């Protein structure tokens, strides 16, 4: 069974000694490690790597301190509310909105460690595995690979294999998983679950698609960053795509996004876990056509994510700016508004385009901060109607 997953799964713990040696011998990895830990000579890092006998040990030795350092230097704290799930030992599939390529799953894992729980296995697209050492490193860090650059037929086979792997991970390994609700990040923060993600999850397992999804213990997770360090890069990309529909991001762009997301200022960060959707899945009408069921399940996950956002002053300010009203002025002070608008101006200044369309770019930036509030209000309204 396991052999079919060899290409995509995280390394087994017994494979780590060889992989550690390969990483230690890789000049590109050495350079990356000394960039991330500038105060520690690589000669001191190598023996610590060799001493890690499990993936969790590696995470606690290297990833946890690095993420804690980033929380201190580039954020005003990170909180995880996990109280919606009583069973801390069960394995869950956390499906979240997607803000940061690395930190969404990284922050979740440090939050879980601090609450005495195991870290998650992480679904990561192979488009980000630009160098051989990155592919090795992420598999040491409990990631499994989502293969993207394939033909249609290969894509179907790869999706089926990944689905079987995820079912095996939840059911047989009792290991939680994190996956984004969509491929890539929502550039305008208008978070919607792609039905293709749910269809992929429903390939594995047995029985009706409801049973297959129930087996995955799906838990919607709302991620709220007060500031998105990549907001100006996303706005820039909106204009580039508007001006040139053929525009495609380069590997260098991906690396810049990863670096900016990691080290840029995020303000307050909050992760809110919703309850597992199994009870709601059980109430769905199984006689409905599959497309309708998938649409209902995606909408259910969306409502739970939207209703659990943490809303910051900037979200209210952006919403008021776009609507040209002061409908939410009770939610922020004059100082907070000034501070936020100065932040937007600074981000606009960072955009490097030959023909900068300031009005368009400003609107896109404000929209990124207004959309979570728009969706939150809609979800709260739907909850109240349902009561």
C-alpha contacts under 8 A as a table, 3 or more apart, distances in Angstrom:
res1	aa1	res2	aa2	distance
1	X	4	X	6.16
1	X	5	X	7.74
2	X	5	X	5.50
2	X	6	X	6.76
3	X	6	X	5.25
4	X	7	X	7.49
4	X	161	X	7.69
5	X	8	X	5.57
5	X	9	X	5.65
5	X	161	X	7.27
5	X	162	X	7.93
5	X	165	X	6.59
6	X	9	X	5.71
8	X	144	X	5.27
8	X	145	X	4.78
8	X	146	X	7.41
8	X	162	X	7.89
9	X	139	X	7.07
9	X	143	X	7.05
9	X	144	X	4.62
9	X	145	X	6.72
9	X	165	X	7.85
10	X	138	X	7.74
10	X	139	X	4.26
10	X	140	X	6.23
10	X	141	X	7.44
10	X	142	X	5.11
10	X	143	X	5.36
10	X	144	X	5.35
11	X	15	X	6.11
11	X	16	X	6.84
11	X	139	X	5.66
11	X	140	X	5.88
11	X	142	X	7.46
12	X	15	X	5.39
12	X	16	X	6.97
13	X	16	X	5.39
13	X	53	X	6.51
13	X	54	X	4.97
13	X	55	X	6.27
14	X	17	X	7.06
14	X	53	X	7.69
14	X	54	X	7.92
15	X	18	X	6.07
15	X	19	X	6.62
16	X	19	X	5.07
16	X	20	X	5.89
16	X	53	X	6.99
16	X	54	X	7.35
16	X	55	X	7.87
16	X	140	X	7.26
17	X	20	X	5.21
17	X	21	X	6.41
17	X	50	X	6.58
17	X	53	X	7.58
18	X	21	X	5.20
18	X	22	X	6.36
19	X	22	X	4.98
19	X	23	X	6.16
19	X	136	X	7.21
20	X	23	X	5.12
20	X	24	X	6.04
20	X	49	X	6.53
20	X	50	X	6.37
21	X	24	X	5.05
21	X	25	X	6.13
21	X	50	X	7.71
22	X	25	X	5.21
22	X	26	X	6.30
23	X	26	X	5.12
23	X	29	X	6.18
23	X	30	X	7.74
23	X	133	X	6.39
23	X	136	X	7.59
23	X	137	X	7.76
24	X	27	X	7.80
24	X	29	X	7.10
24	X	30	X	6.59
24	X	46	X	6.31
25	X	30	X	7.74
26	X	29	X	5.33
26	X	30	X	6.32
26	X	133	X	7.25
27	X	30	X	4.99
27	X	31	X	6.18
28	X	31	X	5.16
28	X	32	X	6.28
28	X	133	X	7.35
29	X	32	X	5.02
29	X	33	X	6.07
29	X	133	X	6.00
29	X	134	X	7.97
30	X	33	X	5.14
30	X	34	X	6.26
30	X	42	X	6.84
31	X	34	X	5.33
31	X	35	X	6.24
32	X	35	X	5.07
32	X	36	X	6.30
33	X	36	X	5.20
33	X	37	X	6.00
33	X	38	X	7.96
33	X	42	X	7.33
34	X	37	X	4.96
34	X	38	X	4.98
34	X	39	X	7.85
34	X	40	X	7.01
34	X	41	X	6.88
34	X	42	X	6.32
35	X	38	X	5.27
37	X	40	X	5.56
38	X	41	X	7.35
40	X	44	X	6.63
40	X	45	X	7.11
41	X	44	X	5.54
41	X	45	X	6.80
42	X	45	X	4.84
42	X	46	X	6.19
43	X	46	X	5.67
43	X	47	X	7.36
44	X	47	X	6.20
44	X	48	X	6.93
45	X	48	X	5.29
45	X	49	X	6.30
46	X	49	X	5.13
46	X	50	X	6.35
47	X	50	X	4.98
47	X	51	X	6.18
48	X	51	X	5.09
48	X	52	X	6.76
48	X	61	X	7.86
49	X	52	X	5.48
49	X	58	X	7.08
50	X	53	X	7.63
52	X	55	X	7.46
52	X	57	X	5.50
52	X	58	X	5.37
52	X	61	X	7.85
53	X	57	X	6.63
53	X	58	X	7.62
54	X	57	X	5.13
54	X	58	X	6.38
55	X	58	X	5.04
55	X	59	X	6.24
55	X	140	X	5.83
55	X	141	X	6.19
55	X	142	X	6.61
56	X	59	X	4.99
56	X	60	X	6.14
56	X	119	X	7.51
56	X	141	X	7.88
57	X	60	X	5.10
57	X	61	X	6.00
58	X	61	X	5.09
58	X	62	X	5.96
58	X	63	X	7.28
58	X	140	X	7.70
58	X	141	X	7.41
59	X	62	X	5.45
59	X	63	X	4.69
59	X	64	X	5.86
59	X	141	X	6.40
60	X	63	X	6.11
60	X	64	X	5.01
60	X	65	X	7.20
61	X	64	X	6.60
61	X	65	X	6.93
62	X	65	X	5.87
62	X	66	X	6.30
63	X	66	X	5.16
63	X	67	X	6.04
64	X	67	X	5.22
64	X	68	X	6.10
64	X	110	X	6.19
65	X	68	X	5.01
65	X	69	X	6.06
66	X	69	X	5.06
66	X	70	X	6.25
67	X	70	X	4.96
67	X	71	X	6.10
67	X	106	X	7.12
67	X	107	X	7.11
67	X	110	X	7.52
68	X	71	X	5.00
68	X	72	X	6.30
68	X	110	X	7.96
69	X	72	X	5.13
69	X	73	X	6.14
70	X	73	X	5.06
70	X	74	X	5.37
70	X	75	X	7.08
70	X	262	X	7.47
70	X	263	X	6.88
71	X	74	X	5.60
71	X	75	X	4.93
71	X	76	X	7.00
71	X	77	X	5.99
71	X	78	X	6.70
72	X	75	X	5.93
72	X	76	X	6.87
72	X	77	X	6.85
74	X	263	X	6.07
74	X	264	X	5.96
74	X	265	X	4.49
74	X	266	X	6.02
74	X	267	X	7.29
75	X	78	X	7.36
75	X	265	X	5.76
75	X	266	X	4.89
75	X	267	X	4.62
75	X	268	X	5.92
75	X	269	X	7.14
76	X	266	X	7.42
76	X	267	X	4.90
76	X	268	X	4.77
76	X	269	X	7.32
77	X	267	X	7.52
77	X	268	X	5.59
77	X	269	X	6.31
78	X	107	X	7.54
78	X	268	X	6.42
78	X	269	X	4.70
78	X	270	X	5.71
78	X	271	X	7.84
79	X	111	X	7.07
79	X	269	X	6.42
79	X	270	X	4.86
79	X	271	X	6.12
80	X	108	X	7.36
80	X	111	X	5.70
80	X	112	X	7.91
80	X	270	X	5.96
80	X	271	X	4.60
80	X	272	X	5.99
80	X	273	X	7.65
81	X	84	X	7.84
81	X	270	X	7.98
81	X	271	X	6.30
81	X	272	X	5.06
81	X	273	X	6.08
82	X	85	X	6.14
82	X	272	X	6.74
82	X	273	X	5.29
82	X	274	X	7.89
83	X	86	X	6.60
83	X	273	X	7.48
84	X	273	X	6.35
84	X	274	X	5.68
84	X	275	X	5.00
85	X	88	X	6.99
85	X	273	X	7.76
85	X	274	X	7.69
85	X	275	X	5.93
85	X	276	X	7.29
87	X	90	X	5.83
88	X	117	X	6.81
89	X	117	X	7.63
90	X	174	X	6.75
90	X	176	X	7.83
91	X	170	X	5.58
91	X	171	X	7.82
91	X	174	X	5.07
91	X	175	X	5.12
91	X	176	X	4.40
91	X	177	X	7.69
91	X	217	X	7.24
92	X	170	X	6.87
92	X	175	X	7.50
92	X	176	X	4.71
92	X	177	X	6.32
92	X	216	X	6.63
92	X	217	X	5.00
92	X	218	X	6.04
92	X	219	X	6.50
93	X	170	X	7.66
93	X	176	X	5.84
93	X	177	X	4.81
93	X	178	X	5.88
93	X	179	X	7.29
93	X	216	X	5.97
93	X	217	X	5.79
93	X	218	X	4.74
93	X	219	X	5.88
94	X	176	X	7.60
94	X	177	X	6.10
94	X	178	X	4.78
94	X	179	X	6.29
94	X	218	X	6.05
94	X	219	X	4.80
94	X	220	X	5.84
94	X	221	X	6.14
95	X	178	X	6.18
95	X	179	X	5.21
95	X	180	X	5.54
95	X	181	X	5.55
95	X	218	X	6.81
95	X	219	X	6.06
95	X	220	X	4.97
95	X	221	X	5.85
96	X	178	X	7.69
96	X	179	X	6.72
96	X	180	X	5.13
96	X	181	X	5.51
96	X	220	X	5.81
96	X	221	X	4.55
96	X	222	X	5.81
96	X	223	X	6.86
96	X	305	X	7.23
97	X	180	X	5.95
97	X	181	X	5.67
97	X	182	X	7.68
97	X	185	X	7.91
97	X	186	X	7.93
97	X	191	X	6.00
97	X	192	X	7.67
97	X	193	X	7.91
97	X	221	X	7.15
97	X	222	X	6.23
97	X	223	X	6.31
97	X	305	X	7.31
98	X	101	X	7.57
98	X	104	X	6.84
98	X	180	X	5.65
98	X	181	X	7.08
98	X	182	X	7.59
98	X	184	X	7.38
98	X	185	X	5.10
98	X	186	X	6.66
98	X	191	X	7.90
98	X	223	X	7.52
99	X	104	X	6.63
99	X	185	X	5.93
99	X	186	X	7.29
99	X	189	X	7.85
99	X	223	X	7.48
99	X	225	X	7.80
99	X	228	X	7.56
100	X	103	X	5.42
100	X	104	X	5.48
100	X	185	X	7.41
100	X	258	X	7.82
100	X	261	X	6.09
100	X	262	X	7.97
101	X	104	X	6.72
101	X	185	X	7.79
101	X	258	X	6.39
101	X	261	X	7.44
102	X	105	X	6.39
102	X	106	X	6.22
102	X	258	X	7.08
102	X	261	X	7.82
102	X	262	X	7.17
103	X	106	X	4.54
103	X	107	X	5.46
103	X	108	X	7.98
103	X	261	X	7.79
103	X	262	X	6.85
104	X	107	X	5.69
104	X	108	X	6.36
104	X	223	X	7.49
105	X	108	X	5.07
105	X	109	X	6.19
105	X	120	X	7.67
105	X	122	X	6.69
105	X	178	X	6.58
106	X	109	X	5.20
106	X	110	X	6.45
107	X	110	X	5.23
107	X	111	X	6.13
108	X	111	X	5.13
108	X	112	X	6.21
108	X	119	X	7.85
108	X	120	X	7.98
108	X	271	X	7.29
109	X	112	X	5.05
109	X	113	X	6.16
109	X	118	X	7.67
109	X	119	X	4.72
109	X	120	X	6.17
110	X	113	X	5.03
110	X	114	X	6.19
110	X	119	X	7.44
111	X	114	X	5.23
111	X	115	X	6.46
112	X	115	X	5.09
112	X	116	X	6.42
112	X	117	X	5.01
112	X	118	X	6.33
112	X	119	X	6.12
113	X	116	X	5.13
113	X	117	X	5.16
113	X	118	X	6.07
113	X	119	X	6.41
114	X	117	X	7.32
118	X	176	X	7.91
119	X	176	X	7.38
120	X	142	X	7.24
120	X	175	X	6.97
120	X	176	X	4.99
120	X	177	X	4.89
120	X	178	X	6.03
121	X	142	X	4.93
121	X	143	X	5.36
121	X	144	X	6.99
121	X	175	X	7.25
121	X	176	X	6.25
121	X	177	X	4.58
121	X	178	X	6.13
122	X	142	X	6.30
122	X	143	X	4.40
122	X	144	X	6.04
122	X	177	X	5.91
122	X	178	X	5.06
122	X	179	X	6.44
123	X	143	X	5.88
123	X	144	X	5.26
123	X	145	X	6.06
123	X	146	X	6.27
123	X	177	X	7.61
123	X	178	X	6.40
123	X	179	X	5.38
123	X	180	X	7.81
124	X	128	X	7.64
124	X	143	X	6.47
124	X	144	X	6.28
124	X	145	X	5.28
124	X	146	X	5.60
125	X	128	X	5.99
125	X	129	X	7.55
125	X	145	X	5.95
125	X	146	X	4.58
125	X	147	X	6.21
125	X	148	X	6.58
126	X	129	X	5.17
126	X	130	X	7.98
126	X	145	X	6.05
126	X	146	X	5.86
126	X	147	X	5.45
126	X	148	X	6.31
126	X	149	X	7.82
127	X	130	X	6.80
127	X	148	X	6.94
127	X	149	X	7.51
128	X	254	X	7.30
129	X	132	X	7.15
129	X	134	X	5.50
129	X	135	X	5.23
130	X	134	X	6.81
130	X	135	X	7.76
130	X	251	X	7.42
131	X	134	X	5.38
131	X	135	X	6.80
132	X	135	X	5.33
132	X	136	X	6.51
133	X	136	X	5.08
133	X	137	X	5.92
134	X	137	X	4.95
134	X	138	X	6.07
135	X	138	X	5.51
135	X	139	X	6.43
136	X	139	X	5.30
136	X	140	X	6.35
137	X	140	X	5.13
137	X	141	X	6.24
138	X	141	X	4.72
138	X	142	X	6.54
138	X	143	X	5.34
138	X	144	X	7.89
139	X	142	X	5.30
139	X	143	X	4.82
139	X	144	X	6.39
140	X	143	X	7.25
146	X	162	X	7.35
147	X	150	X	7.11
147	X	155	X	7.58
147	X	158	X	6.69
148	X	155	X	7.24
150	X	153	X	7.95
150	X	154	X	5.70
150	X	155	X	5.57
151	X	154	X	5.19
151	X	155	X	5.93
152	X	155	X	5.00
152	X	156	X	6.45
153	X	156	X	5.31
153	X	157	X	6.55
154	X	157	X	5.12
154	X	158	X	6.01
155	X	158	X	5.01
155	X	159	X	6.01
156	X	159	X	5.15
156	X	160	X	6.22
157	X	160	X	5.18
157	X	161	X	6.23
158	X	161	X	5.11
158	X	162	X	6.08
159	X	162	X	5.08
159	X	163	X	6.05
159	X	200	X	5.93
160	X	163	X	5.12
160	X	164	X	6.24
160	X	200	X	6.87
160	X	203	X	5.90
160	X	204	X	6.75
161	X	164	X	5.14
161	X	165	X	6.11
162	X	165	X	4.91
162	X	166	X	6.17
162	X	200	X	7.95
163	X	166	X	5.14
163	X	167	X	6.25
163	X	200	X	5.91
163	X	201	X	5.21
163	X	202	X	7.25
163	X	203	X	5.94
163	X	204	X	4.99
164	X	167	X	5.20
164	X	168	X	6.08
164	X	203	X	7.35
164	X	204	X	4.58
164	X	205	X	6.98
165	X	168	X	5.05
165	X	169	X	6.10
166	X	169	X	4.95
166	X	170	X	6.28
166	X	177	X	7.71
166	X	201	X	7.67
166	X	204	X	7.97
167	X	170	X	5.32
167	X	171	X	5.88
167	X	172	X	7.88
167	X	201	X	7.97
167	X	204	X	6.23
167	X	205	X	6.39
167	X	215	X	7.42
167	X	216	X	6.47
168	X	171	X	5.27
168	X	172	X	5.17
168	X	173	X	6.66
169	X	172	X	5.76
169	X	173	X	4.85
169	X	174	X	6.24
169	X	175	X	5.61
169	X	176	X	7.46
169	X	177	X	7.91
170	X	173	X	5.92
170	X	174	X	4.85
170	X	175	X	5.30
170	X	176	X	6.19
170	X	177	X	7.56
170	X	215	X	7.92
170	X	216	X	6.41
171	X	174	X	5.58
171	X	175	X	7.96
171	X	215	X	7.41
171	X	216	X	7.83
180	X	183	X	6.98
180	X	184	X	7.95
181	X	192	X	7.08
181	X	193	X	4.68
181	X	194	X	6.19
181	X	197	X	6.70
182	X	185	X	7.16
182	X	186	X	7.93
182	X	192	X	7.34
182	X	193	X	5.70
182	X	194	X	5.12
182	X	197	X	6.61
183	X	194	X	7.82
186	X	189	X	5.11
186	X	190	X	6.28
186	X	191	X	6.00
187	X	190	X	7.73
187	X	234	X	5.85
187	X	235	X	7.98
187	X	368	X	7.47
188	X	234	X	7.87
188	X	364	X	7.17
188	X	365	X	7.99
188	X	367	X	6.42
188	X	368	X	4.59
188	X	371	X	7.36
189	X	367	X	7.87
189	X	368	X	5.07
189	X	369	X	7.29
189	X	371	X	6.03
189	X	372	X	6.48
190	X	368	X	7.48
190	X	371	X	5.51
190	X	372	X	6.60
190	X	375	X	7.60
191	X	302	X	7.43
191	X	372	X	7.81
192	X	298	X	7.80
192	X	302	X	6.02
193	X	197	X	7.55
193	X	298	X	5.46
193	X	299	X	7.48
193	X	301	X	7.11
193	X	302	X	6.26
194	X	197	X	5.66
194	X	198	X	7.31
194	X	298	X	7.02
195	X	198	X	5.18
195	X	199	X	6.16
195	X	294	X	6.06
195	X	295	X	6.63
195	X	298	X	6.13
196	X	199	X	4.92
196	X	200	X	6.06
197	X	200	X	5.18
197	X	201	X	6.38
198	X	201	X	5.01
198	X	202	X	6.19
198	X	213	X	7.90
198	X	294	X	6.93
198	X	298	X	7.54
199	X	202	X	5.06
199	X	203	X	6.55
199	X	294	X	7.36
200	X	203	X	5.48
200	X	204	X	7.86
201	X	204	X	6.39
201	X	212	X	7.66
201	X	213	X	6.67
201	X	216	X	7.91
202	X	205	X	7.15
202	X	209	X	5.63
202	X	212	X	5.43
202	X	213	X	5.77
203	X	212	X	7.72
204	X	212	X	6.80
205	X	211	X	7.99
205	X	212	X	5.12
205	X	215	X	7.54
206	X	209	X	7.95
206	X	211	X	7.19
206	X	212	X	5.90
207	X	210	X	7.97
207	X	211	X	5.93
207	X	212	X	6.46
208	X	211	X	5.29
208	X	212	X	6.40
209	X	212	X	4.90
209	X	213	X	6.14
210	X	213	X	5.25
210	X	214	X	5.97
210	X	281	X	6.42
210	X	282	X	7.38
210	X	286	X	7.54
211	X	214	X	4.91
211	X	215	X	6.15
212	X	215	X	5.36
212	X	216	X	7.01
213	X	216	X	5.26
213	X	217	X	7.21
213	X	218	X	7.33
214	X	217	X	5.55
214	X	218	X	7.17
214	X	277	X	7.95
214	X	278	X	5.45
214	X	281	X	7.07
217	X	276	X	6.20
217	X	277	X	7.24
217	X	278	X	6.53
218	X	276	X	5.62
218	X	277	X	5.96
218	X	278	X	7.21
219	X	273	X	7.10
219	X	274	X	6.23
219	X	275	X	6.10
219	X	276	X	4.50
219	X	277	X	6.29
220	X	273	X	6.45
220	X	274	X	5.50
220	X	275	X	7.28
220	X	276	X	7.18
220	X	277	X	7.81
220	X	301	X	5.83
220	X	304	X	6.30
220	X	305	X	5.88
221	X	271	X	6.91
221	X	272	X	5.80
221	X	273	X	4.67
221	X	274	X	5.97
221	X	304	X	7.89
221	X	305	X	5.87
221	X	308	X	7.91
222	X	271	X	5.83
222	X	272	X	5.16
222	X	273	X	6.50
222	X	274	X	7.73
222	X	304	X	7.85
222	X	305	X	4.68
222	X	306	X	7.00
222	X	308	X	5.69
222	X	309	X	5.56
223	X	269	X	7.61
223	X	270	X	6.04
223	X	271	X	4.77
223	X	272	X	6.60
223	X	309	X	6.70
224	X	269	X	5.74
224	X	270	X	5.22
224	X	271	X	6.46
224	X	309	X	5.93
224	X	310	X	5.77
224	X	311	X	7.63
225	X	228	X	6.28
225	X	266	X	6.02
225	X	267	X	6.86
225	X	268	X	6.09
225	X	269	X	4.59
225	X	270	X	6.63
226	X	266	X	5.98
226	X	267	X	5.13
226	X	268	X	5.19
226	X	269	X	6.23
226	X	312	X	6.18
226	X	314	X	7.40
227	X	265	X	6.92
227	X	266	X	4.59
227	X	267	X	5.65
227	X	268	X	7.70
228	X	231	X	5.30
228	X	261	X	7.52
228	X	265	X	7.56
228	X	266	X	5.79
229	X	232	X	7.45
229	X	260	X	6.22
229	X	261	X	5.60
229	X	264	X	4.95
229	X	265	X	5.84
229	X	266	X	6.21
230	X	233	X	5.19
230	X	234	X	6.24
230	X	257	X	6.41
230	X	260	X	6.20
230	X	261	X	5.83
230	X	264	X	7.82
231	X	234	X	5.15
231	X	235	X	6.23
231	X	347	X	7.67
231	X	365	X	6.48
231	X	368	X	7.53
232	X	235	X	5.00
232	X	236	X	6.04
232	X	347	X	5.53
232	X	348	X	6.46
232	X	350	X	7.02
232	X	351	X	6.23
232	X	365	X	6.99
233	X	236	X	5.00
233	X	237	X	6.18
233	X	257	X	7.48
233	X	351	X	7.03
234	X	237	X	5.01
234	X	238	X	6.32
235	X	238	X	5.06
235	X	239	X	6.61
235	X	361	X	5.68
235	X	364	X	5.75
235	X	365	X	6.11
236	X	239	X	5.33
236	X	240	X	6.25
236	X	351	X	6.24
236	X	352	X	7.75
236	X	353	X	7.49
236	X	361	X	7.05
237	X	240	X	4.90
237	X	241	X	6.05
238	X	241	X	5.27
238	X	242	X	6.10
238	X	361	X	7.99
238	X	364	X	7.79
239	X	242	X	4.89
239	X	243	X	6.02
239	X	357	X	7.68
239	X	360	X	7.70
239	X	361	X	7.18
240	X	243	X	5.25
240	X	244	X	5.84
240	X	245	X	7.81
240	X	247	X	6.47
241	X	244	X	5.00
241	X	245	X	4.91
241	X	246	X	7.01
241	X	247	X	5.46
241	X	248	X	7.99
242	X	245	X	5.98
244	X	247	X	5.46
249	X	253	X	5.83
249	X	254	X	7.11
250	X	253	X	5.05
250	X	254	X	6.47
251	X	254	X	4.99
251	X	255	X	6.26
252	X	255	X	5.10
252	X	256	X	6.18
253	X	256	X	5.03
253	X	257	X	6.14
254	X	257	X	5.09
254	X	258	X	6.22
255	X	258	X	5.06
255	X	259	X	6.12
256	X	259	X	5.11
256	X	260	X	5.94
257	X	260	X	5.18
257	X	261	X	5.86
258	X	261	X	5.20
258	X	262	X	6.13
259	X	262	X	5.21
259	X	263	X	6.17
259	X	264	X	7.93
260	X	263	X	5.46
260	X	264	X	5.15
261	X	264	X	5.58
266	X	269	X	6.99
270	X	310	X	6.76
272	X	308	X	6.11
272	X	309	X	7.19
273	X	308	X	7.80
274	X	304	X	6.48
274	X	305	X	7.45
274	X	308	X	7.19
276	X	279	X	7.55
277	X	280	X	5.35
277	X	281	X	6.16
277	X	301	X	7.92
278	X	281	X	4.97
278	X	282	X	6.26
279	X	282	X	5.23
279	X	283	X	6.81
280	X	283	X	5.31
280	X	284	X	6.86
281	X	284	X	5.47
281	X	297	X	7.60
284	X	293	X	7.77
285	X	288	X	5.88
285	X	293	X	8.00
286	X	293	X	7.81
288	X	292	X	6.41
288	X	293	X	6.32
289	X	292	X	5.47
289	X	293	X	6.46
290	X	293	X	5.06
290	X	294	X	6.16
291	X	294	X	5.23
291	X	295	X	6.18
292	X	295	X	5.07
292	X	296	X	6.21
293	X	296	X	5.10
293	X	297	X	6.19
294	X	297	X	5.14
294	X	298	X	6.08
295	X	298	X	5.18
295	X	299	X	6.16
296	X	299	X	5.10
296	X	300	X	6.15
297	X	300	X	4.96
297	X	301	X	6.31
298	X	301	X	5.23
298	X	302	X	6.17
299	X	302	X	4.96
299	X	303	X	6.14
300	X	303	X	5.25
300	X	304	X	6.41
301	X	304	X	5.22
301	X	305	X	6.22
302	X	305	X	5.14
302	X	306	X	5.95
303	X	306	X	5.14
303	X	307	X	5.90
303	X	379	X	5.28
304	X	307	X	5.26
304	X	308	X	6.25
304	X	379	X	7.60
305	X	308	X	5.32
305	X	309	X	6.59
306	X	309	X	5.59
306	X	372	X	7.06
306	X	375	X	5.64
306	X	376	X	4.77
306	X	379	X	5.90
307	X	375	X	7.78
307	X	376	X	5.09
307	X	377	X	7.65
307	X	379	X	5.16
307	X	380	X	5.70
308	X	376	X	7.50
309	X	372	X	7.21
309	X	376	X	6.63
311	X	315	X	6.29
311	X	316	X	7.76
311	X	372	X	7.65
311	X	373	X	6.62
312	X	315	X	5.50
312	X	316	X	7.04
313	X	316	X	5.32
313	X	317	X	6.20
313	X	331	X	6.46
313	X	332	X	5.46
313	X	336	X	7.02
313	X	337	X	7.86
314	X	317	X	4.98
314	X	318	X	5.95
314	X	336	X	7.82
314	X	337	X	7.45
314	X	340	X	6.09
314	X	369	X	6.65
315	X	318	X	5.31
315	X	319	X	6.21
315	X	369	X	4.87
315	X	370	X	5.07
315	X	371	X	7.90
315	X	372	X	7.22
315	X	373	X	6.08
316	X	319	X	5.14
316	X	320	X	6.25
316	X	328	X	5.89
316	X	329	X	7.67
316	X	331	X	6.84
316	X	332	X	7.48
316	X	370	X	6.83
316	X	373	X	7.03
317	X	320	X	5.16
317	X	321	X	6.13
317	X	328	X	7.35
317	X	329	X	7.57
317	X	332	X	7.41
317	X	337	X	6.33
317	X	340	X	7.72
317	X	370	X	7.88
318	X	321	X	5.06
318	X	322	X	6.22
318	X	366	X	5.05
318	X	367	X	7.01
318	X	369	X	5.87
318	X	370	X	5.14
319	X	322	X	5.32
319	X	323	X	6.20
319	X	366	X	7.41
319	X	367	X	7.59
319	X	369	X	7.46
319	X	370	X	4.57
319	X	371	X	7.81
319	X	373	X	7.49
319	X	374	X	7.88
320	X	323	X	5.16
320	X	324	X	5.74
320	X	325	X	5.15
320	X	326	X	5.39
320	X	327	X	6.36
320	X	328	X	6.57
320	X	329	X	7.82
321	X	324	X	5.12
321	X	325	X	6.79
321	X	326	X	7.92
321	X	366	X	7.68
322	X	325	X	7.97
322	X	363	X	7.37
322	X	366	X	7.05
322	X	367	X	7.55
322	X	370	X	7.94
326	X	329	X	5.10
327	X	330	X	7.94
328	X	331	X	5.56
328	X	332	X	7.61
329	X	332	X	5.75
329	X	333	X	7.44
330	X	333	X	7.58
332	X	336	X	6.06
332	X	337	X	6.84
333	X	336	X	5.09
333	X	337	X	6.33
334	X	337	X	5.17
334	X	338	X	6.25
335	X	338	X	5.10
335	X	339	X	6.03
336	X	339	X	5.04
336	X	340	X	6.07
337	X	340	X	5.15
337	X	341	X	6.11
338	X	341	X	5.27
338	X	342	X	6.11
339	X	342	X	5.24
339	X	343	X	6.25
340	X	343	X	4.95
340	X	344	X	6.35
341	X	344	X	5.04
341	X	345	X	6.30
342	X	345	X	5.04
342	X	346	X	6.22
343	X	346	X	5.11
343	X	347	X	6.28
344	X	347	X	5.14
344	X	348	X	6.20
344	X	362	X	7.47
344	X	365	X	7.25
344	X	366	X	7.91
345	X	348	X	5.05
345	X	349	X	6.30
346	X	349	X	5.09
346	X	350	X	6.60
347	X	350	X	5.18
347	X	351	X	6.96
348	X	351	X	5.51
348	X	358	X	7.51
348	X	361	X	7.24
348	X	362	X	7.01
349	X	352	X	7.92
351	X	356	X	7.94
352	X	356	X	7.75
353	X	356	X	5.33
356	X	361	X	7.85
357	X	360	X	5.43
357	X	361	X	6.09
358	X	361	X	5.07
358	X	362	X	5.91
359	X	362	X	5.23
359	X	363	X	6.21
360	X	363	X	5.24
360	X	364	X	6.31
361	X	364	X	5.10
361	X	365	X	6.24
362	X	365	X	5.13
362	X	366	X	6.18
363	X	366	X	5.16
363	X	367	X	6.00
364	X	367	X	5.03
364	X	368	X	6.41
365	X	368	X	5.33
365	X	369	X	6.95
366	X	369	X	5.34
366	X	370	X	6.09
367	X	370	X	4.88
367	X	371	X	5.78
368	X	371	X	5.78
368	X	372	X	7.62
369	X	372	X	6.49
369	X	373	X	7.66
370	X	373	X	5.51
370	X	374	X	6.35
371	X	374	X	4.97
371	X	375	X	6.15
372	X	375	X	5.21
372	X	376	X	5.93
373	X	376	X	4.88
373	X	377	X	6.07
374	X	377	X	5.41
374	X	378	X	6.37
375	X	378	X	5.08
375	X	379	X	6.09
376	X	379	X	5.14
376	X	380	X	6.07
377	X	380	X	5.13
377	X	381	X	6.12
378	X	381	X	5.09
378	X	382	X	6.27
379	X	382	X	5.03
379	X	383	X	6.18
380	X	383	X	5.06
380	X	384	X	6.24
381	X	384	X	5.17
381	X	385	X	6.26
382	X	385	X	5.10
382	X	386	X	6.18
383	X	386	X	5.10
383	X	387	X	6.45
384	X	387	X	5.32
